[in-house]
Amino acid sequence: MHAVLTIFKRELRAYFATPLAYVFIVIFLALTGSFTFFIGNFFERGQADLAPFFLFHPWLYLFLVPAIAMRLWAEERRSGTIELLMTLPTTTFSAVLGKFLAAWVFAGIALLLTFPIWLTVNWLGDPDNGVILVSYLGSWLMAGAFIAIGACMSALTKNQVIAFVVGAAACFLFLMSGMDLVLAAFRPWAPPVVVDTVASFSFITHFGQLMKGVIDLATLLFFVSLIVICLLINTLLVDLKKAA
C-alpha cells in the first residue's frame, strides 16, 4: 500500500503541475452548467431535482474522461520514464492501481466542484437530497469505469491522441450497448439471453438506476467488476510491453 500511495501522490501532483487539470475542470464545470440550465431546461421544468444535471454525465465523460486517462501510460512510454517506474520496489499492479486512483480522485475533485448546482436546487426548492447523493456517487463510480477503460487503451500505445480516440471509442460501445438501435441488430438472430447480455453492459442503463436513488447491488457489482477487470487487463498489458 505504501507503493500505491507513493505513485498515487506522484500522479495526482502531476495533474496539477500542468494546465491540463485546470483546463479540464473549467471545461467540465462550464459544460455541466450549460447543459443543466440551458439544454436541460432546469428552470422551465419546475421540478426541484438534478435530473437535467446528471442526465448528460455519461456523454460528458465520453469525451472528457478519456482525456484524463490517455496520459497515464502513453506519456510514460513516450518519455521513457516507464522503465524508471518499473525499477521501483513495487509490483506492476501497484503502479496500475496508484495511477488509476489518482485519475479517479482527480475526476472526483472536478465532480465535487459542481456543488453550487446542488446548493442552487436546495435554495429554489425542497429536493430529495438522498437521491442526489446517490446520483453523485453513481456518477463518480461511472467515471471510474471510464477511467479504467481509458487506462487500458493508454497502455496499448505511446501516442496520447491514439489512446484518447481508442479509449473514447471503447467507452462509446459501453454507452450504446443498451440502446434500441444496437439491440435491434441482435434481436432478429440472437437468442434473448444474448440480447439481454449486450444490454446489461450499458452504462446509461445502470447509471439510470442510480439516478433514481436506487442502490442496486447488480449495478454496483457491474461497475466495480468492470473496474477490477480493466485494472487486471491493464496490468497484463504493461507487463507484456515491459517484456517486449
Residue pairs with C-beta under 8 A, 6 or more apart in sequence:
3 88
3 89
3 90
3 91
3 94
3 95
3 98
4 90
4 94
4 97
4 98
4 101
5 98
6 90
6 98
7 85
7 90
7 94
7 95
7 97
7 98
7 99
7 102
8 98
8 99
8 101
8 102
8 105
9 102
10 98
10 102
11 72
11 98
11 99
11 102
11 103
12 102
12 105
12 106
14 102
15 21
15 68
15 102
15 103
15 106
16 22
20 67
20 71
21 106
24 64
24 67
24 68
24 110
25 109
25 110
25 113
27 64
28 60
28 64
28 110
29 110
29 113
29 114
31 56
31 60
31 64
32 53
32 56
32 57
32 60
32 114
32 117
33 117
35 52
35 53
35 55
35 56
35 60
36 42
36 50
36 52
36 53
36 56
36 117
37 43
37 52
39 52
39 56
40 51
40 52
40 53
40 55
40 56
41 52
42 52
42 53
45 52
47 125
48 121
48 124
48 125
48 126
48 127
49 121
49 127
49 128
49 131
49 132
50 117
50 118
50 121
50 127
50 132
50 135
51 211
53 114
53 117
54 135
54 138
54 139
54 207
54 211
55 211
57 139
57 142
57 207
58 142
58 175
58 203
58 204
58 207
59 175
61 142
61 143
61 146
61 171
62 146
62 168
62 171
62 172
62 175
63 168
65 107
65 143
65 146
65 147
65 150
65 171
66 146
66 150
66 153
66 163
66 164
66 167
66 168
66 171
67 164
68 103
68 106
68 107
68 147
68 150
69 103
69 146
69 147
69 149
69 150
69 151
69 153
69 154
69 163
69 167
70 150
70 153
70 154
70 160
70 161
70 163
70 164
70 167
71 154
71 160
71 163
72 99
72 100
72 103
72 150
72 151
72 154
72 155
73 82
73 99
73 151
73 154
73 155
73 163
73 234
73 238
74 154
74 155
74 157
74 158
74 159
74 160
74 162
74 163
75 81
75 160
76 82
76 85
77 157
77 158
77 241
78 158
78 159
78 160
82 238
82 241
82 242
85 95
86 92
86 95
86 242
88 95
92 235
92 238
92 239
92 242
93 231
93 232
93 235
95 238
96 151
96 231
96 234
96 235
96 238
97 231
99 151
100 144
100 147
100 148
100 151
100 227
100 231
100 234
103 147
103 151
104 140
104 143
104 144
104 147
107 140
107 143
107 144
107 147
108 140
108 143
111 136
111 139
111 140
111 143
118 132
121 127
121 132
122 129
128 213
130 213
131 211
131 212
131 213
134 210
134 213
134 214
134 215
135 210
135 211
135 213
137 210
138 207
138 209
138 210
138 211
138 219
139 207
139 210
141 210
141 220
141 223
141 224
142 203
142 206
142 207
142 223
144 223
144 227
145 174
145 203
145 223
145 226
145 227
145 230
146 171
148 226
148 227
148 230
148 231
148 234
149 167
149 170
149 171
149 174
149 226
149 230
150 163
150 164
150 167
150 170
150 171
151 230
151 231
151 234
152 167
152 170
152 230
152 233
152 234
152 237
153 163
153 166
153 167
153 170
154 160
154 163
154 167
155 234
155 237
155 238
155 241
156 163
156 166
156 237
157 163
157 166
171 203
174 201
174 202
174 203
175 202
175 203
175 204
176 182
176 202
177 198
177 199
177 201
177 202
178 198
178 199
178 200
178 201
178 202
178 203
178 204
178 205
179 202
179 204
182 198
183 195
183 198
183 199
186 194
186 195
186 198
187 195
190 198
199 205
200 222
206 216
206 219
206 222
206 223
207 219
209 216
209 219
210 216
210 219
